[in-house]
C-alpha cells in the first residue's frame, strides 16, 4: 500500500457559546480547522484533523498547517501509511519541528491502519478499558459570577470535572476560584487553568489566597522553571503541567523534578497519535496521571482523543475532552458523542468516522 494523494480541507468551527476566552485577553469565536485526507493505491482512505487554538496559544496556526502540508506532503508520496515508524521518521527528517503540521497526517495513517486491519484505533492503541471515559468542561473566562453561574448547567449535562479559565488579574482570579468552588458538589473536581497567564509573583498570591480551596493549579506561568518554583515554594495544591511539556524529554525532566501530579498530553502538541501514544505509555510506566486531548477540533479530533483516552488505564486518566460538543458544525458522522459527561471510542474500524463532504467542500490543497 502506498500514499498517492494528500488533501487538506479547511473548515470554520463556530462555538455554541459565541466565544472561548482565556488568559491575557485571548479569545476565539470561530476556530480554523484543517482536515487531512490520505488516499492510497488500494483505494483505502484515512482522515485526520488539527485545529490550533488560534495563533497566540501554542506555536501553531491554521494557515501554517496548510503551508506545512504543502511543504511536507511531496516527501510522503509513495510511502506505506501503515508503517507508522518509518512515516514519522520521514516527516521529522523532511520538516524540522512543526509537530502540529505532522499531527493530522499521522492521525490519518492510524485511521488507515485500523481500516486495513479491521480494528478500531482504540484497540491498536492498546485496547479499551471499561465502557467509556469521563470528560471535563472548560469554563470560558468571564466575570466570577458568570463563570459560577454556568456550573449547574454543565453538571446537568453530566460533567463532574470543571476547568476554570483564569490567568487574569490576581484579585479577579481569586474571586473566580472561590465563586466556582462554592457551586461544586462533593464529587466534583475543579482545575484552575492559567494557561501561562500569571507571572511568578502573581501565581504565588493566587495560590496562597485559595489555600483552603480543593483545586488543581494548571500551568500558572509561561516558563517551566517559573511553574516549578510556584509548586516548590508557594503551594501544596495538586499541580498540572500543559504548555511546558511538549516531548518525552520534558516529561522525564518534570517527573524527575516532581514538578507535576498530572500532565496534559495534547495530540498535536506532540506531533500526532504515534508520539502522543509514546508519551501516554511513558506516563503510565511512571504512574503519572494524564489529561488526554488536543488544542481544539471537531468530530475527527474528538474521535482520536476518545481512542487514546479509552485505551488508557482508568486510574491514570485524569480526564479527556469532547470538543465536538463545543462547536456548531459537525464535520463527520460516527464521531463519539457526550452522554452524561462521558464518551466512548468508536467500535468501527479506524477512527470510525465518515466525513461529511457537503460540509468540507473542495480541498484547499492537494499533493499528488
MOPE-V252841 format. One record per pair of residues at least 12 apart in sequence whose ideal C-beta (glycine too) atoms are under 7 Angstrom apart, sorted by sequence separation. I is the first residue (numbers start at 1). GAP is how many residues later the second one is. D is the distance in Angstrom with one decimal. If there is no record, write none. Layout:
I_GAP_D, I_GAP_D
This chain:
35_12_6.4, 36_12_4.6, 164_12_6.2, 251_12_6.7, 280_12_6.9, 293_12_5.5, 334_12_6.2, 164_13_6.6, 241_13_5.8, 292_13_6.1, 325_13_4.9, 15_14_6.2, 35_14_5.0, 76_14_6.4, 91_14_6.9, 110_14_6.8, 227_14_6.4, 265_14_5.1, 334_14_6.4, 14_15_6.8, 34_15_6.9, 50_15_5.6, 75_15_6.0, 177_15_5.3, 265_15_6.2, 305_15_5.7, 14_16_4.9, 33_16_6.2, 34_16_5.6, 164_16_5.3, 292_16_5.1, 305_16_6.0, 322_16_4.6, 13_17_6.7, 137_17_4.5, 147_17_6.5, 203_17_3.9, 227_17_6.0, 292_17_4.4, 12_18_5.0, 13_18_4.2, 33_18_3.8, 88_18_6.4, 162_18_6.7, 203_18_5.8, 217_18_6.2, 241_18_6.3, 245_18_5.4, 334_18_4.9, 335_18_5.2, 72_19_6.2, 75_19_3.9, 241_19_4.2, 334_19_4.7, 12_20_6.7, 13_20_5.2, 31_20_5.3, 217_20_4.8, 224_20_4.2, 240_20_6.3, 263_20_6.3, 292_20_6.4, 302_20_5.7, 333_20_6.8, 334_20_5.5, 200_21_5.8, 216_21_6.5, 219_21_6.7, 239_21_5.2, 302_21_5.2, 322_21_5.2, 332_21_4.0, 333_21_4.7, 10_22_6.9, 11_22_4.9, 72_22_5.7, 87_22_6.0, 137_22_4.1, 198_22_4.9, 199_22_6.7, 215_22_6.2, 216_22_4.8, 217_22_5.6, 218_22_3.8, 219_22_6.0, 239_22_5.3, 240_22_4.4, 241_22_5.4, 242_22_3.7, 290_22_6.7, 301_22_5.8, 302_22_4.3, 332_22_6.0, 72_23_4.7, 136_23_6.8, 139_23_5.9, 192_23_5.3, 196_23_5.7, 198_23_5.7, 207_23_6.7, 217_23_7.0, 219_23_4.5, 238_23_4.5, 241_23_7.0, 246_23_5.2, 247_23_6.9, 320_23_6.9, 332_23_4.7, 333_23_6.5, 10_24_5.9, 11_24_6.3, 71_24_6.2, 135_24_6.4, 139_24_6.7, 141_24_4.1, 190_24_6.9, 192_24_6.9, 194_24_6.7, 195_24_6.1, 216_24_5.4, 218_24_6.1, 219_24_5.3, 238_24_6.9, 240_24_6.3, 246_24_6.8, 331_24_6.2, 332_24_6.0, 28_25_6.8, 84_25_5.9, 136_25_3.9, 137_25_5.7, 138_25_4.6, 139_25_5.1, 140_25_5.8, 190_25_4.7, 191_25_4.3, 192_25_5.7, 193_25_4.0, 194_25_6.0, 196_25_6.2, 219_25_6.7, 263_25_5.8, 265_25_5.5, 292_25_6.7, 298_25_6.5, 299_25_4.8, 331_25_5.9, 8_26_5.5, 9_26_4.5, 28_26_4.7, 134_26_6.8, 136_26_6.8, 137_26_7.0, 139_26_6.2, 162_26_6.6, 164_26_6.4, 166_26_5.0, 190_26_6.9, 192_26_6.6, 193_26_6.5, 194_26_4.7, 196_26_4.0, 200_26_4.8, 204_26_6.3, 208_26_6.5, 268_26_5.4, 269_26_6.9, 290_26_6.1, 297_26_4.8, 298_26_5.3, 330_26_6.6, 68_27_6.6, 82_27_7.0, 134_27_6.6, 136_27_5.1, 138_27_6.4, 141_27_6.4, 160_27_5.8, 164_27_6.6, 166_27_6.6, 167_27_3.8, 191_27_5.3, 203_27_4.6, 207_27_5.4, 262_27_4.6, 263_27_5.7, 264_27_4.5, 265_27_5.5, 266_27_5.8, 267_27_4.5, 268_27_5.7, 289_27_5.3, 290_27_6.3, 291_27_5.0, 293_27_6.0, 296_27_5.8, 8_28_5.5, 26_28_6.7, 34_28_6.5, 81_28_4.2, 144_28_6.6, 160_28_5.3, 161_28_4.5, 162_28_5.5, 163_28_4.6, 164_28_5.1, 165_28_5.9, 166_28_5.1, 167_28_5.2, 207_28_3.9, 231_28_6.1, 251_28_6.0, 261_28_6.7, 262_28_6.7, 266_28_5.0, 280_28_6.4, 290_28_5.9, 291_28_5.2, 292_28_5.0, 293_28_3.9, 331_28_5.4, 72_29_6.2, 76_29_7.0, 84_29_7.0, 147_29_5.7, 151_29_6.2, 160_29_6.6, 164_29_6.6, 168_29_6.9, 200_29_5.9, 228_29_5.9, 262_29_6.4, 264_29_6.9, 266_29_5.6, 284_29_6.1, 289_29_4.5, 291_29_6.8, 298_29_5.8, 331_29_6.5, 6_30_6.7, 7_30_4.4, 26_30_5.6, 32_30_3.1, 68_30_5.2, 82_30_6.2, 163_30_5.2, 165_30_7.0, 167_30_2.2, 200_30_6.3, 204_30_4.3, 207_30_6.1, 248_30_6.4, 306_30_4.3, 329_30_6.5, 26_31_7.0, 34_31_4.4, 81_31_4.8, 82_31_4.7, 144_31_4.1, 148_31_4.0, 152_31_6.8, 166_31_7.0, 167_31_6.1, 203_31_7.0, 228_31_4.9, 248_31_6.3, 251_31_5.9, 255_31_5.3, 273_31_6.1, 277_31_7.0, 298_31_6.7, 299_31_5.9, 300_31_6.6, 6_32_5.7, 34_32_6.1, 69_32_6.2, 144_32_4.5, 147_32_6.7, 148_32_5.0, 151_32_4.1, 170_32_5.1, 174_32_5.8, 178_32_6.8, 181_32_4.9, 227_32_6.8, 251_32_6.8, 276_32_6.2, 280_32_6.0, 284_32_5.6, 299_32_5.0, 300_32_5.6, 303_32_5.0, 36_33_6.8, 68_33_3.1, 147_33_5.6, 151_33_6.9, 173_33_5.4, 177_33_4.9, 255_33_6.4, 283_33_6.8, 298_33_4.7, 299_33_3.9, 302_33_5.4, 303_33_6.0, 5_34_4.1, 82_34_5.7, 145_34_6.4, 148_34_6.8, 181_34_6.5, 248_34_6.1, 302_34_5.8, 310_34_6.4, 3_35_5.8, 4_35_5.3, 46_35_6.5, 65_35_6.5, 144_35_4.0, 148_35_5.1, 170_35_5.0, 174_35_4.5, 178_35_6.7, 273_35_6.5, 310_35_3.9, 4_36_6.0, 65_36_5.7, 170_36_5.7, 174_36_6.3, 177_36_5.9, 299_36_3.5, 3_37_6.0, 4_37_5.2, 267_37_6.1, 306_37_5.4, 2_38_6.2, 13_38_6.7, 177_38_6.0, 267_38_6.9, 306_38_6.7, 307_38_4.6, 1_39_5.1, 2_39_5.0, 306_39_4.1, 1_40_6.6, 60_40_4.0, 1_41_5.1, 40_41_6.4, 139_41_6.9, 267_41_7.0, 38_43_5.8, 303_43_6.1, 307_44_6.6, 216_46_6.9, 196_47_5.5, 304_47_6.2, 52_48_6.2, 303_48_4.2, 191_49_6.4, 303_49_6.2, 50_50_5.5, 303_50_5.0, 300_51_6.7, 50_53_4.9, 300_53_5.8, 50_54_4.3, 299_54_6.0, 49_55_5.5, 10_56_7.0, 48_56_3.5, 262_56_4.9, 48_57_6.2, 8_58_5.3, 48_58_6.9, 49_58_6.8, 48_59_3.1, 48_60_3.6, 8_61_5.3, 47_61_5.4, 46_62_3.9, 6_63_6.5, 46_63_5.9, 48_63_6.7, 47_64_5.4, 46_65_3.8, 46_66_3.3, 6_67_4.5, 38_67_7.0, 36_68_4.0, 44_68_5.8, 36_69_5.9, 46_69_7.0, 6_70_6.6, 34_70_6.3, 38_70_4.4, 37_71_6.9, 38_71_6.6, 44_71_5.5, 36_72_5.3, 40_72_6.9, 44_72_6.0, 3_73_5.6, 4_73_7.0, 3_74_5.6, 38_74_6.3, 3_75_6.5, 2_76_5.2, 3_76_5.4, 2_77_6.7, 2_78_6.2, 3_78_5.4, 1_79_5.4, 1_80_6.7, 1_81_6.1, 21_119_4.8, 22_119_5.5, 20_120_5.1, 21_120_4.2, 19_121_6.9, 21_121_6.9, 17_123_6.5, 22_143_4.5, 24_143_6.5, 21_144_6.6, 23_144_2.5, 22_145_6.4, 23_145_6.7, 125_152_5.9, 161_158_4.9, 110_163_4.9, 103_164_5.9, 103_165_3.9, 106_165_6.8, 107_165_5.8, 106_166_2.8, 107_166_5.5, 106_167_5.8, 100_168_4.4, 103_168_5.7, 106_168_5.3, 99_169_6.6, 102_169_4.8, 103_169_4.3, 99_170_6.5, 102_170_5.6, 23_171_5.7, 99_171_6.2, 23_172_4.3, 99_172_3.3, 22_173_4.9, 23_173_6.6, 24_173_5.4, 23_174_2.7, 133_176_4.6, 133_177_5.4, 129_181_6.7, 160_181_6.0, 125_182_5.7, 128_182_4.7, 129_182_6.9, 158_182_3.6, 159_182_4.5, 125_183_6.0, 128_183_5.9, 129_183_6.9, 136_183_4.2, 158_183_2.7, 127_184_5.9, 129_184_6.1, 130_184_6.0, 133_184_6.0, 135_184_6.4, 157_184_6.4, 158_184_6.6, 58_185_6.8, 122_185_4.2, 126_185_4.1, 129_185_5.3, 134_185_6.0, 135_185_5.8, 136_185_6.6, 88_186_5.3, 121_186_4.2, 125_186_4.1, 135_186_6.3, 133_187_5.2, 135_187_5.2, 122_188_5.0, 122_189_5.0, 84_190_5.2, 107_197_5.3, 135_203_6.3, 135_206_5.6, 134_207_6.4, 135_207_6.3, 60_208_7.0, 134_208_5.4, 135_208_5.7, 133_209_6.4, 132_210_4.3, 133_210_5.9, 58_211_6.2, 132_211_6.0, 132_212_4.1, 131_213_6.4, 128_217_6.1, 50_218_4.9, 122_223_3.8, 120_225_6.5, 120_226_5.7, 120_227_5.6, 120_228_6.2, 120_229_6.3, 121_229_6.1, 119_230_6.1, 121_230_5.4, 118_231_5.2, 120_232_6.2, 115_234_4.8, 60_235_6.9, 114_235_5.0, 115_235_4.3, 114_236_3.5, 58_237_6.2, 114_237_6.8, 57_238_6.5, 112_238_7.0, 111_239_4.2, 111_240_4.6, 53_242_4.4, 52_243_5.4, 53_243_5.1, 51_244_6.5, 51_245_4.3, 51_246_4.2, 51_247_6.9, 49_248_5.3, 49_249_6.6, 51_250_6.3, 49_251_3.7, 48_252_6.5, 49_252_4.6, 47_253_5.6, 33_264_6.2, 31_265_5.2, 33_265_5.8, 35_265_6.1, 13_285_5.4, 77_290_6.9, 74_293_5.9, 73_294_3.2, 70_295_5.7, 31_296_7.0, 35_296_6.4, 69_296_6.1, 70_297_6.7, 66_298_6.3, 69_298_7.0, 66_299_5.3, 46_304_6.9, 47_304_6.8, 47_306_6.5, 47_308_5.8, 16_310_6.3, 15_311_5.9, 16_311_6.9, 15_312_6.0, 16_312_5.7, 14_313_6.5, 13_314_4.2, 14_314_4.8, 14_315_6.6, 13_316_5.4, 11_318_6.6, 11_320_5.6, 35_320_6.6, 35_325_6.2, 11_348_6.7, 11_349_6.3, 9_351_4.3, 9_352_6.9, 9_354_5.4, 10_354_4.9, 8_355_5.9, 9_355_6.5, 7_356_4.0, 8_356_5.8, 8_357_4.1, 7_358_6.8, 7_359_4.9, 5_361_6.5, 6_361_4.5, 5_362_6.9, 5_363_4.2, 4_364_6.4
